[in-house]
Amino acid sequence: MKPAAFEYAAPKSVAEALALKTRYGEDAKYLAGGQSLIPAMNFRVMQPTALIDLNGLSELAFINGDGDELRIGALTRYSAVEHSPLVAERLPLAVEVVKHIAHPQIRNRGTLGGSLAHADPAAEMPVLLTTLSGRVRAESARGSRWIAAADFMLGPFTTILEPDEMLVEIALPTLPPGVGAAFQEVSRRHGDYALLGAAATLSLGTDGTIAAARLVFLNAGDTPKVAGLATTQLIGQTPSAELFATAAQAVDGDIEPMGTLHASPDYQHHLARVLARRVLARAAERAQAQPVA
Ligand SMILES: Cc1cc2nc3c(=O)[nH]c(=O)nc-3n(C[C@H](O)[C@H](O)[C@H](O)COP(=O)(O)OP(=O)(O)OC[C@H]3O[C@@H](n4cnc5c(N)ncnc54)[C@H](O)[C@@H]3O)c2cc1C
């Protein structure tokens, strides 16, 4: 199908884009990589009255190291993150996660800001943001505000962004020595949306016991699901396969998978237990390989 008719504008600056959004109103949409918006328009699931094309806004495409964070512009393509030496050095988890998103053609166009604003519970970027407890910056003609990951996604395809706000920047905390991280997912074919995925960070104290742990699932509920029950029991323990196997049994209480065309909720629960065990074990290995000085 073809999309319904719409107006098109290509602003030259963020200020101009924000002014256009105010002028066109709630039914106008920002166009970033178009990898979700354009298919939705072609199916007429979405019928924006106007598209405000962000692709000319080079000021929104950047990756900077800033203290203990990476600052990434909303228009940064997945492929820029995937191939960035800075990200590989400062936050290898981000490279590991992004490689799981779709195919290279989609990663060449799709943007971090577009993925987060789209808020698909099966997407990888919201899980990365949640795992790291990152934040995003939104701008509107009214001003600018930072939003914590925990407050950003409200439900499937719904964020806390106001209609006049644009996502402009993403801040991802880097991981200090003694913290290991890992991401894995299961999909039917490489590049497909995941049936379920899991990310973990695990922090070891100087005595080698677990000081902190975080485990977050994708496609296990209406937003990224943080597995608090499973990780609480890890604190103060020495990492071991048995410990992670026991903790993984507790994830059933942390998630609410809704099932997909190819996976029943029961199967997704099974995947969550298996992936929890694997990512926690890998994160622990990586933490042990980089001990606290
Ligand atoms: C075949 C295929 C496979 C895919 N597989 C995966 C996958 O495995 N994992 C995955 O995560 N995704 C997958 N995707 C989706 C892809 O990641 C999209 O790129 C992403 O969801 C949207 O980013 P975008 O830059 O393309 O945004 P767009 O499609 O341009 O926009 C998406 C939405 O975000 C809004 N938006 C965009 N930028 C901003 C901004 N700066 N501020 C406010 N709102 C904004 C738009 O108005 C729109 O509502 C797949 C897509 C395709 C076509």
The ligand as an SDF file (V2000), in Angstrom:
LIG
                    3D

 53 58  0  0  0  0  0  0  0  0999 V2000
   12.7470   -5.4870    8.5490 C   0  0  0  0  0  0  0  0  0  0  0  0
   12.9370   -4.7170    9.8250 C   0  0  0  0  0  0  0  0  0  0  0  0
   13.4760   -5.3690   10.9250 C   0  0  0  0  0  0  0  0  0  0  0  0
   13.6500   -4.6980   12.1270 C   0  0  0  0  0  0  0  0  0  0  0  0
   14.1870   -5.3780   13.1820 N   0  0  0  0  0  0  0  0  0  0  0  0
   14.3980   -4.7190   14.3380 C   0  0  0  0  0  0  0  0  0  0  0  0
   15.0130   -5.3690   15.4650 C   0  0  0  0  0  0  0  0  0  0  0  0
   15.3900   -6.5470   15.4160 O   0  0  0  0  0  0  0  0  0  0  0  0
   15.1470   -4.6460   16.6000 N   0  0  0  0  0  0  0  0  0  0  0  0
   14.7590   -3.3290   16.6900 C   0  0  0  0  0  0  0  0  0  0  0  0
   14.9220   -2.7250   17.7450 O   0  0  0  0  0  0  0  0  0  0  0  0
   14.1820   -2.7000   15.6570 N   0  0  0  0  0  0  0  0  0  0  0  0
   14.0170   -3.3470   14.4790 C   0  0  0  0  0  0  0  0  0  0  0  0
   13.4480   -2.6630   13.4290 N   0  0  0  0  0  0  0  0  0  0  0  0
   12.9720   -1.2650   13.6160 C   0  0  0  0  0  0  0  0  0  0  0  0
   14.1570   -0.2870   13.5050 C   0  0  0  0  0  0  0  0  0  0  0  0
   15.0210   -0.4810   14.5870 O   0  0  0  0  0  0  0  0  0  0  0  0
   13.7340    1.1810   13.4640 C   0  0  0  0  0  0  0  0  0  0  0  0
   14.7860    1.8430   12.9250 O   0  0  0  0  0  0  0  0  0  0  0  0
   13.4670    1.8870   14.7570 C   0  0  0  0  0  0  0  0  0  0  0  0
   12.4620    1.1970   15.4090 O   0  0  0  0  0  0  0  0  0  0  0  0
   13.0090    3.3210   14.5140 C   0  0  0  0  0  0  0  0  0  0  0  0
   14.0840    4.1900   14.3090 O   0  0  0  0  0  0  0  0  0  0  0  0
   14.0840    5.1610   13.0300 P   0  0  0  0  0  0  0  0  0  0  0  0
   15.2450    6.0570   13.1610 O   0  0  0  0  0  0  0  0  0  0  0  0
   13.9710    4.3730   11.7980 O   0  0  0  0  0  0  0  0  0  0  0  0
   12.7740    6.0050   13.3270 O   0  0  0  0  0  0  0  0  0  0  0  0
   11.4920    6.3600   12.4240 P   0  0  0  0  0  0  0  0  0  0  0  0
   10.9420    5.1340   11.8220 O   0  0  0  0  0  0  0  0  0  0  0  0
   11.8370    7.4880   11.5130 O   0  0  0  0  0  0  0  0  0  0  0  0
   10.5180    6.9100   13.5680 O   0  0  0  0  0  0  0  0  0  0  0  0
    9.9390    6.0580   14.5120 C   0  0  0  0  0  0  0  0  0  0  0  0
    9.0540    6.8760   15.4540 C   0  0  0  0  0  0  0  0  0  0  0  0
    9.8870    7.6930   16.2960 O   0  0  0  0  0  0  0  0  0  0  0  0
    9.5560    9.0930   16.1060 C   0  0  0  0  0  0  0  0  0  0  0  0
   10.8440    9.7930   16.1730 N   0  0  0  0  0  0  0  0  0  0  0  0
   11.9360    9.5540   15.4300 C   0  0  0  0  0  0  0  0  0  0  0  0
   12.9540   10.3240   15.8470 N   0  0  0  0  0  0  0  0  0  0  0  0
   12.4720   11.0840   16.8650 C   0  0  0  0  0  0  0  0  0  0  0  0
   13.0490   12.0740   17.7100 C   0  0  0  0  0  0  0  0  0  0  0  0
   14.3490   12.4400   17.6060 N   0  0  0  0  0  0  0  0  0  0  0  0
   12.2670   12.6410   18.6630 N   0  0  0  0  0  0  0  0  0  0  0  0
   10.9750   12.2600   18.8120 C   0  0  0  0  0  0  0  0  0  0  0  0
   10.3700   11.3270   18.0330 N   0  0  0  0  0  0  0  0  0  0  0  0
   11.1260   10.7560   17.0720 C   0  0  0  0  0  0  0  0  0  0  0  0
    8.8830    9.1620   14.7520 C   0  0  0  0  0  0  0  0  0  0  0  0
    8.0380   10.3030   14.6540 O   0  0  0  0  0  0  0  0  0  0  0  0
    8.1290    7.8570   14.7270 C   0  0  0  0  0  0  0  0  0  0  0  0
    6.9470    7.9630   15.4710 O   0  0  0  0  0  0  0  0  0  0  0  0
   13.2760   -3.3170   12.2260 C   0  0  0  0  0  0  0  0  0  0  0  0
   12.7540   -2.6480   11.1050 C   0  0  0  0  0  0  0  0  0  0  0  0
   12.5830   -3.3330    9.9200 C   0  0  0  0  0  0  0  0  0  0  0  0
   12.0310   -2.5870    8.7370 C   0  0  0  0  0  0  0  0  0  0  0  0
  1  2  1  0
  2  3  1  0
  2 52  2  0
  3  4  2  0
  4  5  1  0
  4 50  1  0
  5  6  2  0
  6  7  1  0
  6 13  1  0
  7  8  2  0
  7  9  1  0
  9 10  1  0
 10 11  2  0
 10 12  1  0
 12 13  2  0
 13 14  1  0
 14 15  1  0
 14 50  1  0
 15 16  1  0
 16 17  1  0
 16 18  1  0
 18 19  1  0
 18 20  1  0
 20 21  1  0
 20 22  1  0
 22 23  1  0
 23 24  1  0
 24 25  2  0
 24 26  1  0
 24 27  1  0
 27 28  1  0
 28 29  2  0
 28 30  1  0
 28 31  1  0
 31 32  1  0
 32 33  1  0
 33 34  1  0
 33 48  1  0
 34 35  1  0
 35 36  1  0
 35 46  1  0
 36 37  1  0
 36 45  1  0
 37 38  2  0
 38 39  1  0
 39 40  1  0
 39 45  2  0
 40 41  1  0
 40 42  2  0
 42 43  1  0
 43 44  2  0
 44 45  1  0
 46 47  1  0
 46 48  1  0
 48 49  1  0
 50 51  2  0
 51 52  1  0
 52 53  1  0
M  END
$$$$
